[in-house]
Amino acid sequence: GHQLTTQGPTRTIELEQEVMNQDIISWTPPPLEMMNAILKPYYCLFNTEIVGLEHIPTDYPCFYVMNHSLYGLEMPAMVHRLYSEKGVFVRGLADHTHWMGPHGPLLRQCGAVDGSRPNVDLLMANKQNVLVYPGGGQEILKPKKTMKYELMWKERLGFARMAIKNRYPILPCACVGTEDMLDILFDLPLSFLKGISPVSALPVAAPNSLQKIYFWFGKPIPTEKYQGDAENTEFAKELRDMTKAAIESGIKEMQAKQAEDPDRYLMARVAKDIRSAQSQAEELLKSLWGSIKVD
């Protein structure tokens, strides 16, 4: 109240924004050991493989652009593997609606920021590696009729304009695997959340089998040739389409690798073997107990 009286409402808002900006800039990643411990249960379920690590630069930042899988199951492993393998921590851009949910504080703790253009400018001015999913909530909650791994970008140009404006190279990324583990049963209408939810229906899925998750990283796409002209729509369309083509190519490459991988269902086989061993052990114990009672 005192600050509002002495500074005026406009200056107070500016000061609050400065504090928020400082929080974004000063944030540091959690220790790798902590992330390893937190994600240990995750890797008990999901085996992962990476292609293209050699394309990830460690001497300059990039704008990582990726396809989102159903329910976003791939994100923890992608962020963690990049951090552990290359020492690169990506700051995720979260959709505005994410902050309203119970996981908002968790996103903030993990370095994510609201995906506004000023926040992107701020991160890039401070040479941060930034991660964006142009498909956003549409891809996380894709409807039953949608093909697996289909990009749902519509005509969005925002990420391309931001890359051009800040002269940031785009690093195309792709993920395959998580959507093959789930079968969408039906779409639950969300008409009562119109205007609040980014989607009109919630896909209700059931698990089928544990499978390997494949990550692909392409070569960085330079943006210097656009000379920072972010308002040029033709430039933005060209960059978006190049990025989209690269990611779709990466998805196809990973699907081909997946189809030939003898270890694709390794975790499912391990789980089955464990259940089988447990069953055999139970039968053996029952048999032993029976013989003891007879004696």
N, C-alpha and C positions, 0 to 999 in steps of 0.2 A: 504494500500500500504506500509506504514512504517513498519507494523508488518510483512508483507511478506518479506520485505528486511532484517530485523534484525533477524527474526526467521527461515526463510527458508520455502518452501511450505509444507514439511512434518509436521513440528512442528506446523505450522498454522492450518493445517487440524486437528491435534490432539487437539489443543486448542479449536477449534470450536466444536469438538465432546464432549470435556469435558463440555463446556457450555451447549450443548444440553442435555447431561446426567444429569447435575445439574438441568436443568429445569424440566426434567422428575421426578427426585427424590423429588424435593421441591414442586411439585404441590400438592395443597390441594383441597378436594372436596368443592363444593359450599355449603352454609348453607342449611339445610334441608327446612327451610321456603321458600327459594327462589325456590327450586325444586318443592315444593308443589304448589306454585303460577304458575310456568311455566307450570306444567302438569295438572292444573285444567281443561282446555278445553279437554285434552286427556281423563280424567276420566269421563267427561260428555258423552263421546261416548262409552268408553270401561269399562265394569265391569271386575274385576279380582279376582281370587281366587288362593291361594297358598296351596300346600300340601308338607309337609316335612321340614318346617322351623326348626324343632327340630334337623335336621341333619347338620345345618349350624354352624360351630364352630366360636366362637368369640375370642378364646385365641390363635389361630394359623391360618396362611393364607392358602388358597387353590388355586388350578388351576381349575376354573369353566369352564366346557366344555359343550356346549349346541348346540341343533339343531337351525338353522336359519329358520325363516318362510319367506314366500313370502313378498318381499319389506322390510323385517326387522321391521315390525310394532310392534313386541313384545318387542324390546330392551329397549325403554324408561321406560316402566312399570317394567320390570325385574330389571333394575339397581335401580330405585327409590324405589320399594317395599323392596328390600334387604337392602337398606340404611335406610329406615324408620322403618322397622320391627326389624332389627338386628344390625344396626349401621355399617354394612359392605359395603364398597364402592369398587366395582370391576373396575379395570383398563382394558378397552377393548383393544384388539389387532385388529387393522384395516388393511385390505388388502392394499398393496402399491397403488393400483389404486384409493382408496378412497381419498387420499390426494390431488389428481389432481382436484377433483371436487369442487364446491362452498361450500360444507359442510365440507371441510377439517379443516378450523379454528374452526368450531363448535365442531368437534370431539376432537380437541386439548383442547378446553375449558372444555370439559366433561371428561378429563383425559385419553382419548385414546392415544395410541402410535402406531407407525408403527410396524407391526408384525414381526420384524426381530429378529433373535436369540440373538444378543447382547442386544437388548432392553428387551427381556424376561429375560435374565440373570440378567440385571440391576434391573428390578422390583423385581425379586425373591430374589436377594441378599439383597434387602431392605425390605423384608417381606411384599410385597404388595399382595393383592388379585387380581388375574388376570383372565380375561374372554376371552375365545377363541371360535370361531365358526369354526371348521375344514372344514365345507362345504363352508365357505366364500361366495363369489359372486355367486358361482354355486347354492347355496340354496336360496339366496335372489332373484335371477332371474331364478328360475327353470322353465323349459319349460312345456308346456301344457300337454304333454304325461306323465309327472312325477306324481307319486302318491303323494297325500297330505302328508306332514310331512316326506317324504322319505329322509333319510340321503344320502348325495352325497359326501362322503369322499374319494372315489376312494381308493388308497392304502396309503394314507398319514400317515406318522409316526412322523412328526415333533413335534406335541404337546406332544406325548408320550415320545420322546427322551428328550425334555426340562424338563418334569416333573421328569423323572428318574435322569437326570443330576443334577438338583437342589434339589432332594429328596422332591419334593412337592407332597402332597396328591391331587388327582384329585377328584373334586366334580361334579358328573354327574347331569345335569339339562335338563329339557324338557319343551317344550311349545306347547300347543294345543289351537286352537280357531281362530287365525287370518286368516288362510288359508281357513277356512269354510265361512268366510265373503266375499271371493272374488271368482269370476269365471273367469278363464283365457279364453279370447275370441280367441286369436291367438298369434303366436310368430312373432315378427317383426325382420327380418334378420338384423344382424349388421356386415355383411361381410366387409363393408367399414372401420370398426374399428379393423380389424384383427391385432393382436399383441398389441393392446392397451386395449381392453375390455377383461375381464376374461371369457366372455360368447359369443357365436356366435349369439344369438338372445335375444330380449327383450320381456318378456311376457307382453301382454297388457290385463289387467284385469278390470272387472267391479264389483262394490259392489253388494251383494245381500241382506243380512240382518245383523244387528248388533248382535253380540254374545259375550258371556263371554269368557275371555282369562284365561286359566288354566296354572299355573306354577307348576312344580314338581322338588323337590330337593332330590336326593338320598343320601345314606351314602357315606362319603369320602372313596376313594380307596387309601390305603397306597402304597407308592412306595419304602420304605426303603429296602425291601428285594432285590431290584435290585442293591443295593450298589453303586449307582451313575454311573453304567456302561451304559451310553447312546448310545455307539456305538454297543451294542449287539442288533442286529436286531430282534432276537427271543424274547428278553425281551420287546422291543418296540411294536412288533406285539401283544404279549400277553396283554399288558396294553391297547393298542388301542382297541382290540377286547372286553376286559372286559368293557371298558368305553362305547363302541358302544352298547353292549348288554344291559347295564344298562339304557342308554338313550332310546333305542327302547322299553324297558319294561315300562319306565316312560311314553312314548308317548301312549302306549296301555292302561295303567292305566288311564291316563287323558281322553282318548277317551271314555272309559267305563263310567267314571264319567260324562263326557259331555252328553252322550246318555241318562242318567237317571236324569239329573239335571233339575228340573222344572223352575229354574231361568236362564236357558241357554240363552233364548231370552228376558230377562227382559228389557234390554235397548231398544230393538226394540219395545217392547210393550209400554214402557214409551213414546217413540218417537211417536208411533201411537196414544196413548191416548192424547198427547199434540196436535198433528195435528187435531184430532177429536174435542177436546175442542175448538181449534182456529176456526175450521169450524163452530161449533155450535154458538160460540160467534159472528162470522161474520153474520150468518143467523139471529141471534137475533137482532143485530144492524141494519141490513137491514130492518127487520120487524118493529122495533121501529121507524126508520127513515121514513119508508113508512107511518106509522100511524100518525106521526107528520105532514108530508106533507099533508095528507088527512084532518087533523083537521085544 
